[in-house]
Amino acid sequence: MEILYIIPALIIVLFFLSSAIKILREYERGVIFRMVKVSLRTVAMDVAPQDVITRDNVSVKVNAVIFFRVIDPREAIVQVEDYLYATSQISQTTLRSVLGQAELDDLLAERERVNQQLQRIIDQHTDPWGVKVTAVEVKHVDLPQDMQRAMSRQAEAERERRAKVINAEGEYQAAERLAQAANVLAATPVAVQLRFLQTMREVASERNTTTFFPIPIDLFAPFMREVPPPPKTP
């Protein structure tokens, strides 16, 4: 009776084995797939620091972070052996290539434009792999010490220049206002007397032991006209 149960079991096993065994010709190759789990979450990957020589021949070390996610799991497994490693490598080469075509000032001042350019280029390379690059951010630009000192001196000189310009502008405006005030006082003599009295009031309000009162020379003009001129010496 046991043989009656063993024989059908052997037949079933042989059937599955025969269906699983495939015979390949010499010019054929077989590919066996097994279940591979692929995460569809966004991945934040650090791009290792890269040595870059900018277009204006400045050597810098730059690192970045790339954000991407798998949107087609089949392509991510079939089209590339390791999509994480491949994405990391293409990010490093693109970082060196793009930043090597930019000048240092553009790299420091136009970071957003550089980030968008990196994202667009890397995404074009990873699109056939079913990987979507959503953002690339340049995190740090490490400058040589001599370049840092030069930029510090340049920034200091720029601050001094701006301070001198602001000071000169203030002097110009003050001189312009004084000239306008002088024209007003010259056109209205009474205003001179009023200004003189106001100045005396301001001086008197101060607690000074000695006070000097400036007297306009015009007050002595009538007396000077009454004084006869000195006799001429022979």
ZALOSE-819582 format. One record per residue: residue in three letters; x, y, z of N, C-alpha, C, O in turn. Coordinates in steps of 0.1 Angstrom, whole numbers, plus 5000, padded with zeros to 4 digits. Layout:
ALAXYZXYZXYZXYZ...
//
This chain:
MET500849885000500050005000500950135000500550234994GLU502050125007502950245007503450274994503750384990ILE503750164986504250184973503250264964503750344955LEU502050244966501050314958501050464961500750544952TYR501450504973501550644976502850704971502950824968ILE503950624972505250674968505350694953505950794949ILE504750604945504850624930504350754925504950824918PRO503050794929502550924925503451044929503551134922ALA503951034941504851134946506051154938506551264934LEU506651034934507851034925507551094912508351164906ILE506351064907505951114893505851264894506251334885ILE505251314904505051464906506451534907506651634900VAL507351474914508651534916509351534903510051634899LEU509351424895509951414882509451514873510151564864PHE508151534874507451624864508051774867508351844857PHE508151814879508651944882510051954879510552064874LEU510851854881512251854877512451874862513251944858SER511651794855511751804840511351944835511851994825SER510352004842509952144837510952244841511052354835ALA511752214852512752314856514052304849514752404847ILE514352184843515552164836515352214822514452174815LYS516252304818516252364804517552324798518652334804ILE517552284785518752244778519052364769518252404761LEU520252414770520752534762521752484752522552394754ARG521552544740522552524730523852594733523852684742GLU524852564725526152634728526152784726526852854734TYR525352834717525352974715524253044723524053164721GLU523552974733522553034741523053044756523952974760ARG522453144763522753164777521453184784520553234779GLY521453134796520253134804520353234816521453254821VAL519253304819519253404830518153354840516953334836ILE518553334852517553294863517253414872518153474878PHE516053444873515553554882515053494895514453394895ARG515353574906514653544918514053664924514353774918MET513253654934512553774939513653874945514453834953VAL513554004941514454104946513554224951512754274943LYS513654254963512854364969513554504966514754514968VAL512854594961513354724958512554834966511354834965SER513254914973512555024981512255134972513055174963LEU511055194973510655304965510755434973510255534968ARG511355434984511455554992512655644987513555594980THR512555764990513655854986514955834993514955815006VAL516055824986517355794992518155924992518255984982ALA518755955003519756065004521156005005521555935014MET521956034994523255974993524356084993524256174985ASP525256065002526456165002527356124990527756014988VAL527756234983528756214972530056244978530256354984ALA530956154977532356174983532956294978532756334967PRO533756364987534556484983535356464970536056364969GLN535256554961535856544948536856654946536556774949ASP538056624941539056734938538656784924538656714914VAL538456914924537956984911538857104908539257174918ILE539257114896539957234891538957314883538557274873THR538657434888537657524881538157574868539357564865ARG537357644861537757694848538857804849539657824840ASP538857874860539857974863541057924871541757994878ASN541257784870542457714875542557734890543657754895VAL541457714897541557714912541157564916540157514912SER542057514925541857374929541057374942541457434952VAL539857314942538957304953538557164956538657074947LYS538057134967537457004971536057024974535657104983VAL535156954967533756974968533056844971533356744966ASN532056854980531156734983529756784981529456904982ALA528856684980527456714977526556594983527056494987VAL525256614982524356514986523256504975522856614969ILE522856384971521956364960520756294966520856194974PHE519556334962518256274966517656214953517456274943PHE517356084955516756004944515855894949515955864961ARG515055834940514255724943513955644931514055694920VAL513655514933513355424922511855444918510955434926ILE511655464905510255484900509855364891508655344888ASP510855284887510555164879511455054884512655034880PRO510954964894511754864900512354764889513454714891ARG511554734879512054634869513254694862514254624861GLU513254814858514454874851515554884860516754864856ALA515354914873516454934883517154804885518354804888ILE516454684883517154554885517654504872518754444871VAL516954524861517354464848518454544841519354484835GLN518354674841519154754832520554784838521454824831VAL520654774851521954804858522154694869521254654875GLU523454664871523754564881523454604895522854534903ASP523854724899523654784912523354934910524255014908TYR522054964911521655104908522155204918522355314915LEU522355154931522855244941524355284938524755404939TYR525155184935526555204932526655284919527455384918ALA525855254909525955324896525555474898526155554892THR524455494906524055634908525155714915525355834912SER525855654925526955714932528055754923528655864923GLN528455664914529555684905529255794895530055884892ILE528055794889527655894879527556034886527756134879SER527256034899527156164906528556214908528756334906GLN529556134911530856184913531456234900532056344900THR531356164889531856204876531156334871531856424866THR529856344873529156464869529556584877529656694872LEU529756564890530156674899531556724894531656854894ARG532456644891533756694886533656764873534256864871SER532856704864532756764851532056894851532556994845VAL530956904858530157034858530957144865531057254860LEU531457114877532157214884533457254878533957364880GLY534057164870535257204863535057294852536057364847GLN533857314847533457404837533057544842532757634834ALA532957554855532457684862533657754868534657694872GLU533557884869534557964876534257964891533057934895LEU535257994899535057994913533958084918533158054927ASP533958204912532958304917531558254914530658274922ASP531358184902530058134899529658014909528558004913LEU530657934912530457824921530057874935529257804942LEU530557984939530258034953528958124953528258114962ALA528758194942527658294942526358234936525258284939GLU526458144927525358094919525157944923525057854914ARG525057914935524957774940523757704935523757594931GLU522657784935521357724931521357684917520857574913ARG521957764908521957734894522857604891522557524883VAL523957594899524857484897524157354902524257254896ASN523357364913522557254918521557204908521457084906GLN520857294902519857254892520557194879519957094874GLN521657244875522357184864522857034867522756954859LEU523357014879523856884883522656784884522756674879GLN521456834889520356744890519856704876519456594874ARG519856804867519356774853520256664846519756574840ILE521556684847522456594840522456454846522356354839ILE522556444860522556314866521156244864521156124861ASP520056314864518756254861518756194847518056094845GLN519356264838519356214824520056074823519655984815HIS521156064831521955934831521155824838521255704834THR520455854849519855754857518455714852517855614856ASP517855794843516555774838516355634832515355564834PRO517355584823517155444818517155334829516755224826TRP517655364840517755264851516455274860516355194869GLY515455354856514255364864514455444877513755424887VAL515555524878515855604890515655754887516155804877LYS514855824895514555964894515356044904515156024916VAL516156134899516956224908516156344910515856424901THR515756374923514856484926515656614930515156724927ALA516856594935517556714939519056684941519356564945VAL519856784939521356774942521756894949521457004944GLU522456884960522857004968524356994970524856904976VAL525057094965526557114968526657164983526157264986LYS527257074991527257115006528357205010528257295017HIS529557175005530757245010531757254999532057164991VAL532357374998533457404989534657434997534757545003ASP535657354997536857375005537957434997538457374987LEU538257565000539257644992540657624998540757595010PRO541657634990543057634996543257755005542557855004GLN544257745014544457845024544857975018544458085022ASP545757975008546158095002544958164995544858294995MET544058084989542858144983541958204993541358314991GLN541858145005540958195016541558325021540858425023ARG542858335022543458465026543258575016543058685020ALA543458535003543258634993541858684993541558804991MET540858594994539458644994539158725007538358815006SER539758695018539558775030540158915028539459015032ARG541358925022541859055019540959135010540759255011GLN540459065000539559134990538359184997537859294994ALA537759095005536559135012536759255021535959345022GLU537959255028538259375037538459495029538059605033ALA539159485017539359605009537959655004537759775002GLU537059565000535759604996534959675007534259775004ARG535059625019534459695030534959835032534259935035GLU536359855032536959985033536560075022536260195024ARG536460025010536060104999534560155001534260274998ARG533760065005532360115007532260215019531460305018ALA533060195029533060295040533460425035532960535039LYS534560435027535060565022533960625013533760745013VAL533360545005532260594996531160655004530660765001ILE530760585014529660635023530060765030529260855031ASN531260765035531760885042531861005032531461115036ALA532360985020532461085010531061135007530861255005GLU530161045005528761085002528161175013527461275010GLY528461135026527961215037528661355037527961455040GLU529961365034530561495034530061575023529861695025TYR529761515012529261595000527861645004527561765001GLN526961565010525661605013525761715024524961815023ALA526661705034526761805044527261935038526762045041ALA528261935029528662055023527562115014527462245014GLU526862035008525762094999524662165008524162265005ARG524362105020523462165029523962295035523262395036LEU525262295038525862415043525862525033525662645036ALA526162495020526062595010524662645008524562765006GLN523662565009522262615008521962705020521262805018ALA522462665032522162745043522862885042522262985046ALA524062885037524763005035524063105025524063225027ASN523563045015522763125005521563185012521263295009VAL520863105020519663155027520063275036519363375036LEU521063255044521563355054522063475046521763595051ALA522663465035523163575028521963655022522063785021ALA520963595018519763665012518963725023518163815020THR519063685035518163735046519063775058519363685066PRO519563895059520363935070519763915084520463885093VAL518463935085517863915098518063765103518163745115ALA518063675093518263535097519563515104519763425112VAL520563595100521963585106521863625121522363555129GLN521163735123520963775137520163675145520563645157LEU519163615140518363515147519263395150519163335161ARG520063355140520863245142521963275153522263185161PHE522463395153523363435163522763435177523363385187LEU521563485179520863475191520563335196520763305208GLN520263255187519963115190521263045195521162965204THR522363075189523663015193523963065207524462985215MET523763195210524063245223523163175234523663145245ARG521963145230521063075239521462935242521462885254GLU521962865232522462735234523662725242523862645250VAL524562825240525762835248525462865262526062815271ALA524562955265524162995278523562885286523662875298SER522862785279522262675286523262575291522962495300GLU524462575286525562485291526162535304526262665305ARG526562455312527162485325528662505323529462425327ASN529062615317530462645315530862765324530162855327THR532162755329532662865338533062985329532963095334THR533362955317533763065308533063055295532962945289THR532463165291531663165278532163265269532363385273PHE532463235257532863325247531663355238531063265233PHE531463485236530363525227530863585214531563695215PRO530663525203531163585191530263695187529063685187ILE530963805183530163935180530463955165531663965161PRO529463965157529663995142530464125141530164225148ILE531364135131532164255129531264365123531664485124ASP530064335118529164435112528664525123528264635120LEU528664475136528164565147529064685149528664785154PHE530364665146531364775148531564865136532364955137ALA530864835125531064915113530665055115531465145110PRO529565095122529265245124530365315132530765425129PHE530865245142531965305150533265325142533965415144MET533465225134534765235126534665345116535765405112ARG533465375111533365485102533565625108534065715102GLU533265635122533465765129534965785133535365905135VAL535665685133537065695137537865755126537865695115PRO538565875128539365925116540565845113541065775122PRO540965845101542065765097543365815103543465935106PRO544365735106545565785112546365875102546265855090PRO547065975107547766075098548866005091549465905095LYS548966055079550065995070551366045075551566165078THR552365955075553665995079554366055066554166005055PRO555166165068555766225057556866135051557566165041
//
